[in-house]
Amino acid sequence: MFNLQEKVFVDLMLYFGRRGRENIHELKITDFAATTDADGRVYIYMSSDELTKNHQQDENTSDGRMYASDG
């Protein structure tokens, strides 16, 4: 059975872990922000950019979004 810390880790890896575990230990609460999309749904996104190993100046990166669930 998962505890809360393991569940949060899995969610971070799923939505924001583009480089696996490499940058996860450096994340802070200030690296995330919340906003709404065009449909009015709330989501969390990474407000700070992280450099990737092979694409350090890549302008075409996709941003992960973790949407709020109802209930």
KEVEX-572138 format. One record per residue: x, y, z of N, C-alpha, C, CB in turn. Coordinates in Angstrom, 1 decimal. Glycine has a CB too. Layout:
BEGIN
X Y Z X Y Z X Y Z X Y Z
...
//
This chain:
BEGIN
0.8 -1.2 0.0 0.0 0.0 0.0 0.9 1.2 0.0 -1.0 0.0 1.2
0.5 2.2 -0.8 1.3 3.5 -0.9 1.0 4.3 0.3 0.9 4.2 -2.2
2.1 5.0 0.8 1.9 6.1 1.7 1.9 7.4 1.0 3.0 6.1 2.9
1.5 8.5 1.6 1.4 9.8 0.9 2.7 10.2 0.2 1.0 10.8 1.9
3.8 10.0 0.9 5.1 10.4 0.3 5.4 9.7 -1.0 6.2 10.2 1.2
5.1 8.4 -1.1 5.3 7.6 -2.3 4.3 8.0 -3.4 5.1 6.1 -2.0
3.1 8.3 -3.0 2.1 8.7 -4.0 2.5 10.1 -4.7 0.7 8.9 -3.4
3.0 11.0 -3.8 3.4 12.3 -4.3 4.6 12.1 -5.3 3.8 13.3 -3.2
5.6 11.3 -4.9 6.7 11.0 -5.7 6.3 10.4 -7.1 7.7 10.0 -5.0
5.4 9.4 -7.1 4.9 8.9 -8.3 4.3 9.9 -9.2 4.0 7.7 -8.1
3.4 10.8 -8.6 2.8 11.8 -9.4 3.8 12.8 -10.0 1.8 12.6 -8.5
4.8 13.2 -9.2 5.8 14.1 -9.7 6.6 13.4 -10.9 6.8 14.5 -8.6
6.9 12.2 -10.7 7.6 11.5 -11.8 6.7 11.4 -13.1 8.1 10.1 -11.3
5.5 11.1 -12.9 4.6 10.9 -14.0 4.3 12.2 -14.8 3.2 10.4 -13.5
4.1 13.3 -14.1 3.8 14.5 -14.7 4.9 15.4 -15.1 2.8 15.3 -13.9
6.0 15.4 -14.2 7.1 16.4 -14.4 8.4 15.8 -14.5 7.0 17.3 -13.3
8.6 14.5 -14.4 9.9 13.8 -14.4 10.4 13.5 -15.8 9.8 12.5 -13.6
10.7 14.5 -16.5 11.2 14.3 -17.9 12.6 13.7 -17.9 11.3 15.6 -18.6
13.4 13.8 -16.9 14.7 13.3 -16.8 14.8 12.2 -15.7 15.8 14.3 -16.6
13.7 11.6 -15.5 13.8 10.5 -14.4 14.0 11.1 -13.1 14.8 9.5 -14.7
14.8 10.5 -12.2 15.0 11.0 -10.9 16.0 12.0 -10.8 15.4 9.8 -10.0
16.7 12.4 -11.9 17.8 13.3 -11.9 17.5 14.6 -11.2 18.3 13.5 -13.2
16.4 15.3 -11.5 16.2 16.6 -11.0 15.1 16.7 -9.9 15.8 17.5 -12.2
14.6 15.5 -9.6 13.5 15.5 -8.6 13.9 16.0 -7.2 12.9 14.1 -8.5
15.1 15.7 -6.8 15.6 16.1 -5.5 15.8 17.5 -5.3 16.8 15.3 -5.1
15.9 18.3 -6.4 16.2 19.7 -6.4 14.9 20.5 -6.4 17.1 20.1 -7.5
13.7 19.9 -6.6 12.5 20.7 -6.7 12.1 21.3 -5.4 11.4 19.8 -7.2
11.5 22.5 -5.5 11.0 23.2 -4.3 9.5 23.6 -4.7 11.8 24.4 -4.0
8.8 23.9 -3.6 7.4 24.4 -3.8 7.3 25.6 -4.7 6.7 24.7 -2.4
8.3 26.4 -4.7 8.3 27.6 -5.6 8.5 27.3 -7.0 9.4 28.6 -5.1
8.9 26.1 -7.4 9.0 25.6 -8.8 7.7 25.3 -9.4 10.0 24.4 -8.8
6.6 25.4 -8.7 5.3 25.0 -9.2 4.4 26.2 -9.1 4.7 23.8 -8.5
3.4 26.3 -10.0 2.3 27.3 -9.9 1.0 26.7 -10.4 2.7 28.6 -10.8
-0.1 27.3 -10.0 -1.4 26.8 -10.4 -2.1 27.9 -11.2 -2.3 26.5 -9.1
-2.9 27.4 -12.2 -3.7 28.3 -13.1 -4.8 27.5 -13.6 -2.8 28.9 -14.2
-5.6 28.2 -14.5 -6.7 27.5 -15.1 -6.5 27.5 -16.6 -8.1 28.1 -14.7
-7.1 26.5 -17.3 -7.0 26.4 -18.7 -8.2 27.1 -19.4 -6.9 24.9 -19.2
-8.4 27.0 -20.7 -9.5 27.7 -21.4 -10.8 27.2 -21.0 -9.3 27.5 -22.9
-10.9 25.9 -20.5 -12.2 25.3 -20.1 -12.5 25.6 -18.6 -12.1 23.9 -20.3
-11.6 26.3 -17.9 -11.8 26.6 -16.5 -11.3 25.6 -15.5 -13.2 26.9 -16.3
-10.6 24.6 -16.0 -10.1 23.5 -15.1 -8.7 23.9 -14.5 -9.9 22.2 -15.9
-8.6 23.7 -13.3 -7.4 24.1 -12.5 -6.3 23.0 -12.8 -7.7 24.2 -11.0
-5.0 23.5 -13.0 -3.9 22.6 -13.1 -2.7 23.2 -12.5 -3.7 22.2 -14.6
-1.7 22.3 -12.2 -0.4 22.7 -11.7 0.6 22.5 -12.8 0.0 21.9 -10.4
1.6 23.4 -12.9 2.6 23.3 -13.9 3.9 23.8 -13.3 2.3 24.2 -15.2
5.0 23.4 -13.9 6.3 23.9 -13.4 6.6 25.3 -13.9 7.5 22.9 -13.9
6.8 26.2 -12.9 7.0 27.6 -13.3 8.5 27.9 -13.6 6.5 28.5 -12.1
9.4 27.0 -13.2 10.8 27.2 -13.5 11.2 26.2 -14.6 11.6 27.0 -12.2
12.1 26.6 -15.4 12.6 25.8 -16.5 13.8 25.0 -16.0 13.0 26.6 -17.7
13.9 23.7 -16.5 15.1 22.9 -16.2 15.8 22.6 -17.5 14.7 21.6 -15.4
17.1 22.7 -17.4 17.9 22.3 -18.6 17.9 20.8 -18.8 19.3 22.9 -18.6
17.8 20.4 -20.0 18.0 19.0 -20.3 19.4 18.7 -20.8 16.9 18.5 -21.3
19.8 17.5 -20.8 21.1 17.1 -21.1 21.4 17.4 -22.6 21.4 15.7 -20.8
20.5 17.0 -23.5 20.7 17.0 -24.9 20.1 18.2 -25.6 20.2 15.8 -25.5
19.2 18.9 -24.9 18.4 20.0 -25.6 18.4 21.2 -24.6 17.0 19.6 -25.9
19.6 21.8 -24.4 19.7 22.9 -23.4 19.1 24.2 -23.9 21.1 23.1 -23.0
19.0 24.3 -25.2 18.4 25.6 -25.8 17.2 25.2 -26.6 19.4 26.3 -26.6
16.5 24.2 -26.3 15.3 23.7 -27.1 14.1 24.6 -26.7 15.0 22.2 -26.8
13.5 25.2 -27.7 12.3 26.1 -27.4 11.0 25.3 -27.6 12.3 27.2 -28.4
11.1 24.1 -28.1 9.9 23.3 -28.3 9.7 22.2 -27.3 10.0 22.7 -29.7
9.8 22.5 -26.0 9.6 21.5 -25.0 8.1 21.5 -24.6 10.5 21.7 -23.8
7.6 20.4 -24.2 6.2 20.3 -23.8 6.2 20.4 -22.3 5.5 19.0 -24.3
5.2 21.2 -21.8 5.1 21.4 -20.4 4.1 20.4 -19.8 4.6 22.8 -20.1
4.5 19.7 -18.7 3.6 18.8 -18.0 2.5 19.6 -17.3 4.3 17.9 -17.1
1.3 19.0 -17.2 0.2 19.6 -16.5 -0.4 18.6 -15.6 -0.8 20.3 -17.4
-0.6 18.9 -14.3 -1.3 18.0 -13.4 -2.6 18.6 -13.1 -0.4 17.7 -12.1
-3.7 18.1 -13.6 -5.0 18.7 -13.4 -5.6 18.2 -12.1 -5.9 18.2 -14.5
-6.4 19.1 -11.5 -7.1 18.8 -10.2 -8.2 17.9 -10.6 -7.6 20.1 -9.6
-8.4 16.9 -9.6 -9.5 16.0 -9.8 -10.7 16.4 -9.0 -9.1 14.5 -9.5
-11.9 16.1 -9.4 -13.1 16.4 -8.7 -13.3 15.3 -7.6 -14.3 16.4 -9.6
-13.6 15.8 -6.4 -13.9 14.9 -5.3 -12.7 14.7 -4.5 -14.4 13.7 -5.8
//
